[in-house]
Amino acid sequence: DLLITDVQSDPKNPAVGDSVTWTVFVKNNGESVASDFALAIDIDDRPQESPIETIEIDSMYSKQSDTFTFTTEEVTEAVNYWFMVDPWSTQQESDEVNNKFLKIFQLPDIEVVNAIPDSDVPKTGVDIEWTVTVKNIGAGSSPSFYMAFDNDENPNFLPISSVEIPRLEPNKTAEAT
């Protein structure tokens, strides 16, 4: 009975644009040696059909555990990753339904939590400097992004200024002025 006991990613919380190394923990929970089988990675729930990549495994002894790695280059969109040991059912197993493992790609959710002016009483003709705090309230990391400061309804078009906010991990905040 071959099964995937865990999958870990590096970085722990990948963001769109990251290259990700996936470490897959595989165990032969059966009573006999498993020989000549594969481990697959895919972005749909059918990794046995045209997987992104496979690793050929020569053998695993009864109760043996091992780790294998895949690297996905520059994740371009938020997709879920499916891992499957023995995707083509070359091994007779006591349980054929425990061979898949889903790793959900979590998305960031950036929220402006505070905007504080440098003056409590602004004066006509005097520029106000704002300190803005943003927080990633999502479960996934955010790649770097720009925050725009503007004085009209369209901050995407000719903002007064913009500031790059570096990668923001889940539950982390950043400030910009």
N, C-alpha and C positions, 0 to 999 in steps of 0.2 A: 504494500500500500504506500505509494509515493504521495507526499504532500508538501505544500509550501507552508512553513510555519510562520514566516514573517517576511516583509519586504521593507527595507529602509532606504531613504533617499539622502543624497548629499548634493546640494544643501538640504537640510531637514524640511524646510518650507520653500520648495522651488517657486520661482516667479517666471512669468513669460519672458523669454530671452535667455534663461539659464541653460547651461549644459548640466545634465543631471546624471549622476552615477547611482544606479539602483543595485543594492545588495540584496540578493534573494537567498533565503534560508530554506534549504530542501532537506527533507528527512525521508528515509526509507523505513517506514513503520511496520513493514511486513516481515515475514519469517524467512524470506529467501532473498538471494542476491538479485538485484534489478540490473539488467545489462542493456546497453545500446538503446538509449532513449534520449529525449531532448527536453530542453527547457525553453519556453518561448515568451516573448513580450509582444504586446499588440495594443492598439488603442480602441479596440472594440471587444465585445464579450465573446468573440469567436477566435481566440488566438491560434486555434488549430487550422484556420483558413487564412493563408497568406500572412503570417506574423511579420512584424517589423524585423525581428532578428531571432535567431535560435542559437542555443549552445548545445553541442552534442556531448552527452555524458556517457563515458564508457561503462562504468558500473558503480553501484553503491551497495555495500553489504547490509545485511539485516540490522536495523536499528542505527545505522550510520546517518550522521547529519553532515552537511557540507554547505558552503556558501559559494555563490556565483555572482558575477557582476555584468550588468549591461550599462552602456552609456548612451543617453539620448542627447544629441547635439542641438543646442539652441531651440528649446521648446517655443514654438511660434503661436500656440493657442492653448487655451485651457481645455485639455482633454483628460479623460481618465485612462489609467494604464492597467492592463490586464496581464497577469503572469500565469503561465500554465506549465506544469510538469507533465511529461508524457502526453503531449497534445494530440498525437496520432494513435494513442491507445495501443502501443506496441507491447506493453506489459499487462499480464493478467493481474488484476488487483482485487482485493476484497471490497474496496470502496472506490468506485470510478467517479464519484461526484465531488470529491474533495481536492481535486487537482488544480483548481483555479484560485487566484488571489487578486482582488481588486484594490488598487491604490487610487484613491480619489484625489484629483488635482484641485486643491482649494484655491479660491480666488480671494484677493484683497477687497476691502471695502473702506475707502478713505473718507473720513468725516472731518469737517472743520469743527473743532470743539471750542475754539476761543479766538476772538479778535479784539485786541486791546490797543487803543490809540495812545500815543506818547503824551497827549495833553487831555486833561479832563474837560477843559474849556477851550475849544479851538477858536482861533482869532482869524478874521477875514484876511486873506492874502498870505497866511502862514501855512506852510506845508505840514501835514500830519504824517508821522511815521507810525505804521501799524505793525504790531507783532501778532502773527497768526499762528495758532497751534493746530496741527492736523494729527489725526490718530488713525491707524489702521485697525478697524474693528472687525475685519474679516479674518478667516482662518488661514489664508494664504499670504505669502509675501508680495509686496508691490515692487516692481522694478522702479528705478528712479523716474521721476515725473516733474513737470513744471507746474507751479502755482502762480496764477496771474493776479496782479493787483490792477484794478481798473475803477473808473468812476461812471461807467454806463452799463447798460444791460447786456453788452456783448464783449466779455473779457477775452474772447478768442481773437477778436479783431483789434489790432493796435492797442494792447494793454499798456498801462502806464509803465509797468515793470513786470518782470517775471523772475522767479527764483526756482532753481532746480532743487528738488527735495531728493536726497539719496534714498536708496533701497530702504523700504520700511517693512520690518518684520511684523507679524501679528501682535496686537496689543501694545505696539510701540508708538511713540509720538515724536514729532519733529516741529521745530519752530522756524519761522522765517520772518524777516522784516523787509 
